[in-house]
Amino acid sequence: MDQDNTSRGDDSIMKLDRRQVLKGMGLLGSALAAGNVTEMTRVFAGMEKGEGGKATGGLPHRPLGRTGVQVPILVLGGGHLIKQSDEEGTKIVHEAIEAGLTFFDNAWDYYNNRSEEVMGKALQGKRQRVFLMTKMCTHGRGKDIGLLHLEQSLRRLRTDYLDLWQIHEVGCQDDPDLIFRPGGAAEALLQAKQQGKVRFIGFTGHKDPAVHLNILKHDFPFDTCQLPLNVFDASYQSFERLVLPELTRRGIAPLGMKSLCGKGEPIKQGVVTVEEAIRYVLSLPIVSLVSGIDSREVLRQNLAIARRFVPMTEQEMEALRRRVAGAAADGRFENYKTDRLWSCDRPEVEQRFGPLERM
């Protein structure tokens, strides 16, 4: 059964009054209909200041869609957590919690499962202070593999429930059919939620906006959707232009990722600054931004940016899009949309992750 935040989770991740959420979603819908991105972000900013929504450590919070929960606008990404060492990963987790960054991301396969193990160990005695997310890595396989991943993730994270569980890396054209077939991964989400092992459910992907839209056409009761958003995406196979408005219309909480394009190449090449990149995405109508943090220095940098965040105006956003348009049009900084690492050739997928027949 679903657990509310009064019994599970720290006081810093607060419940919202239902009327406040519905009012905010109504205003958000009006802004969406008018095509006003800045107004949509302003609505989110207003909801940050609602009853119970005061930030911890000066970090703003936003409502997680229609769930009645508020979360920080930054998420600590598990994909980079132990890039330097397990010890550094533990120190990042502890410092993040004390600083008010209490939304934690992970996935079953990160660092061959070690990211979950390190995070789980670091969260001992602190679990109730965080909003904890991880993901099943079924890649077209079915319900039983998903539920197996859940049990393994819970054990590694040393918890008996997740706040959010998502299907990881949805991006192949046949993924919607495989996810929603009888015995597919969607059934794992529903069963886990019914059993009280997860509070909220969603899906992620960063390859093709059309696949996200085809997933959404199934009208499944997703609470969240994680998608790549950055100033370069606006000009190439754009999730911002195609998927984000549909999520907002449906009341599904958008979680941004890849604000620095995955490996930070546009930062290294001086095309944009870290603050411009992060501020642009936080100025979109999203709930939170999953941020790849591999050191305490990066943690402190990103926390400082989030604490002083002021939404860009639509004019500022358009000026930044125009400024990077030449470097954005061919997708050079978004190779996760085209790289063969994310091949959708089923024999290759099965070679990497196992046969689809494994249910």
Disulfide bonds with the S-S distance in Angstrom:
Cys172-Cys344 2.28
